Every structure is written in structure tokens, then in C-alpha cells.
Amino acid sequence: MKPLTTLTAALTGAFVLAACGGSAEKQGEKMDSAIEETLTGEENMDDGLLENTGEAIDEVTGNENPDPIDAAGDAIEDAADDAPE
């Protein structure tokens, strides 16, 4: 039941992110932070599920991340993913 609940939340988040204006990644980051703060009382700075979903939506739709530091971090992550092992 828990995986179904997680999947439902992820899909709902993806639809919300796709419908918002601007960067879906930034909106996902805000939503992840709000959820983390509510559940744990702390904000985890790692990429969360909704932030990663928003980044994928931005890539598909051609939206650019307006935050240069975050965009640079994304580029580093992509380069690390593409690097030969």
C-alpha cells in the first residue's frame, strides 16, 4: 500500500509541477522542502523526488532553470552521469 501512496503522491506532484509557470524544478524544490520540514522539522538540501521530477519536466518542455547556481549544479550532475566509469 505504501508504494502505491508514494506513486500517487509523485504523479500528483508531477501534474502540479507541469501546470505551474516558470521552472518546475524550482517549484519541486520548494514542495520537497515544505514536505521535509513538515515531516522531520528539518530541510534536507539533497535533491528530492519532486525536484528531480520538475527537472525532468523542465528538460522535456525546454524550460531553463533561472537560478544560475542550481543550473550549474544540474550541469555537474549531468556530466557526472555521462562520465565513463
Number of C-alpha atoms within 10 A of each C-alpha: 6 7 8 9 10 11 12 12 13 15 14 13 21 21 13 15 25 20 10 10 9 15 20 29 28 21 21 25 22 15 18 23 21 14 14 16 13 11 10 9 10 12 14 12 10 10 14 17 17 27 24 18 23 25 25 15 19 20 14 9 11 10 15 15 19 12 11 10 10 13 15 12 12 14 12 12 12 11 11 11 10 9 8 6 5
